[in-house]
Amino acid sequence: SIDMPTIWKFYYHFLNMLIDRDLLYLQDIENSLSTFENNLLDGGIDEYNQRDIIYIRKKLFNQYRFYTQLFEIEHKLNEVDHITLTPNEDKLFDLFSNRVSVLRSEAQILRDYSMQIQDLYESQISVHQNDIMKILTIVTTLVLPLSLIAGWYGMNFKYMPELEWRDGYYVILCVMFILVLGMLAYFKRKKWL
């Protein structure tokens, strides 16, 4: 008994051909996402291209929609009463349906993974900006008392005794230097530096 070709077998092979290498395609996308993630974890924020991850997410969304449509086609085929499939043909379409379901799940998992990488990128940017703000705050904290002292002695009031001292300039410089060193030591002890 030779298994004769039918329109339904042709239809199955045609649909199967549409997704034949998709698992490898999704594996390549997963490898790309993994490379993005590793670069981000290694501190490669500057090398990260947000457009690439958005492009990959769009591709995965399109793949997910494609698999959903194929899944719906197969289910509509099962709902039509007047179509009679042989047990072998029915088994083929069940196999196809399972394969599409796996591919659709994989595409959804990879979409979620790409969103996690985007969140990781945004958190890395936030940490980087916080580090910059911390440095700016420390510099401001160091310069503010020095500016106050410079402004105070820049008023040149007539009765400021330090202005008449022969070593007044050097004393003020030493006070400023000690003030900066004291603040730096305090920052180090608090682990802000």
Secondary structure as the mmCIF struct_conf table of DSSP 4:
data_model
#
loop_
_struct_conf.conf_type_id
_struct_conf.id
_struct_conf.beg_label_comp_id
_struct_conf.beg_label_asym_id
_struct_conf.beg_label_seq_id
_struct_conf.end_label_comp_id
_struct_conf.end_label_asym_id
_struct_conf.end_label_seq_id
HELX_RH_AL_P HELX_RH_AL_P1 ILE A 7 LEU A 18
TURN_TY1_P TURN_TY1_P1 ILE A 19 ARG A 21
HELX_RH_AL_P HELX_RH_AL_P2 ASP A 22 LEU A 41
TURN_TY1_P TURN_TY1_P2 ASP A 42 GLY A 43
TURN_TY1_P TURN_TY1_P3 ILE A 45 GLU A 47
HELX_RH_AL_P HELX_RH_AL_P3 GLN A 50 GLU A 79
TURN_TY1_P TURN_TY1_P4 ASP A 81 HIS A 82
HELX_RH_AL_P HELX_RH_AL_P4 PRO A 87 TYR A 153
TURN_TY1_P TURN_TY1_P5 GLY A 154 MET A 155
TURN_TY1_P TURN_TY1_P6 LYS A 158 TYR A 159
HELX_RH_AL_P HELX_RH_AL_P5 PRO A 161 GLU A 164
TURN_TY1_P TURN_TY1_P7 ARG A 166 ASP A 167
HELX_RH_AL_P HELX_RH_AL_P6 GLY A 168 ARG A 189
TURN_TY1_P TURN_TY1_P8 LYS A 190 LYS A 191
#
